[in-house]
Amino acid sequence: MKVTITGTQEIQGTLKKLANMQDVKNTVKLNTSEMQKQAQRLAPVDTGALKRSINMELTSGGYDGRIFSNIEYAPYQELGTRFQPGTPFMRPAGYEQTIKFKRDLLRLMKDKTR
């Protein structure tokens, strides 16, 4: 699962002008962490291995956040197979966090224009 925010080139210039870039990094870190926790809450639990395997990673100097699971059966749990329906945990967490992340960035820009 990859969440991509489109229009980042346009928003990046505005953010550089209006916001402290450390605030942007903190917002990325906070939202990535919240998405990780939500995905862990939603993950189906049998042995708990899937839940424990959901990790976060910050790259590009803290401007990019990534949530992932290195368990080989994670995609089957998320998407299902022809024998069983999926139990989505990454997608719902990503959809919910995308809304919060956009709201946080907009609030950050509005705070700097006042």
C-alpha positions as CSV (number, residue, x, y, z in Angstrom):
1,M,0.0,0.0,0.0
2,K,1.4,3.3,-1.0
3,V,-0.3,6.7,-0.3
4,T,0.7,9.3,-2.7
5,I,-0.2,12.9,-2.4
6,T,-0.5,14.6,-5.8
7,G,0.4,18.2,-6.4
8,T,3.4,18.0,-4.1
9,Q,5.5,20.2,-6.4
10,E,3.0,23.1,-6.0
11,I,2.5,22.7,-2.3
12,Q,6.3,22.3,-1.6
13,G,7.0,25.8,-2.8
14,T,4.2,27.2,-0.6
15,L,5.3,25.2,2.4
16,K,8.9,26.5,2.1
17,K,7.6,30.0,2.0
18,L,5.1,29.8,4.7
19,A,6.1,27.0,7.1
20,N,9.1,26.1,9.2
21,M,10.4,23.0,7.5
22,Q,10.9,21.4,10.8
23,D,7.2,21.7,11.4
24,V,6.6,19.9,8.1
25,K,9.0,17.1,9.1
26,N,7.2,16.8,12.5
27,T,3.8,16.6,10.7
28,V,5.1,13.8,8.4
29,K,6.5,11.9,11.4
30,L,3.3,12.3,13.4
31,N,1.0,11.2,10.6
32,T,3.3,8.2,9.7
33,S,3.3,7.1,13.3
34,E,-0.5,7.5,13.6
35,M,-1.0,5.4,10.4
36,Q,1.3,2.7,11.7
37,K,-0.7,2.5,15.0
38,Q,-4.0,2.4,13.1
39,A,-2.8,-0.3,10.8
40,Q,-1.6,-2.3,13.8
41,R,-5.0,-1.9,15.5
42,L,-6.8,-3.1,12.3
43,A,-4.5,-6.0,11.5
44,P,-6.1,-9.5,12.0
45,V,-4.5,-11.3,15.0
46,D,-3.8,-15.0,15.1
47,T,-0.3,-15.2,16.5
48,G,0.4,-11.4,16.5
49,A,3.2,-11.7,14.0
50,L,1.5,-9.6,11.4
51,K,0.7,-6.8,13.9
52,R,4.3,-6.7,15.1
53,S,5.6,-6.7,11.6
54,I,4.0,-3.4,10.7
55,N,6.8,-0.8,10.8
56,M,7.4,2.8,9.7
57,E,10.3,4.4,8.0
58,L,11.1,8.0,7.4
59,T,13.2,8.9,4.3
60,S,14.3,11.9,2.3
61,G,15.5,13.7,5.5
62,G,12.1,13.2,7.2
63,Y,9.9,14.4,4.4
64,D,8.7,11.0,3.3
65,G,7.0,8.4,5.6
66,R,6.4,4.8,4.7
67,I,4.4,2.0,6.5
68,F,5.2,-1.6,5.6
69,S,5.0,-5.2,6.7
70,N,7.8,-7.6,5.8
71,I,5.7,-10.7,6.5
72,E,5.2,-12.5,3.2
73,Y,1.5,-13.3,3.8
74,A,0.6,-9.6,4.6
75,P,-0.8,-9.0,1.0
76,Y,-3.0,-12.1,1.3
77,Q,-4.4,-10.8,4.6
78,E,-5.0,-7.3,3.0
79,L,-6.4,-8.4,-0.3
80,G,-7.6,-11.9,0.2
81,T,-7.3,-14.9,-2.0
82,R,-9.7,-16.9,-4.1
83,F,-10.3,-19.1,-1.0
84,Q,-10.8,-16.3,1.6
85,P,-11.8,-12.7,1.6
86,G,-9.2,-10.1,2.7
87,T,-9.1,-8.3,6.0
88,P,-7.9,-4.9,5.0
89,F,-5.7,-3.1,7.5
90,M,-3.3,-1.0,5.5
91,R,-5.7,0.6,3.1
92,P,-8.3,1.8,5.7
93,A,-5.4,3.2,7.8
94,G,-4.0,4.9,4.7
95,Y,-7.3,6.4,3.6
96,E,-8.1,7.7,7.1
97,Q,-4.6,9.2,7.6
98,T,-4.5,10.8,4.2
99,I,-7.4,13.0,5.2
100,K,-5.7,13.9,8.5
101,F,-2.4,14.6,6.8
102,K,-3.9,17.0,4.3
103,R,-5.8,18.8,7.0
104,D,-2.6,19.1,9.1
105,L,-0.6,20.5,6.2
106,L,-3.4,23.0,5.4
107,R,-3.6,24.1,9.1
108,L,0.2,24.5,9.1
109,M,0.1,26.8,6.1
110,K,-2.9,28.8,7.5
111,D,-1.1,29.3,10.8
112,K,1.9,30.8,9.1
113,T,-0.2,33.3,7.1
114,R,-1.8,34.8,10.1
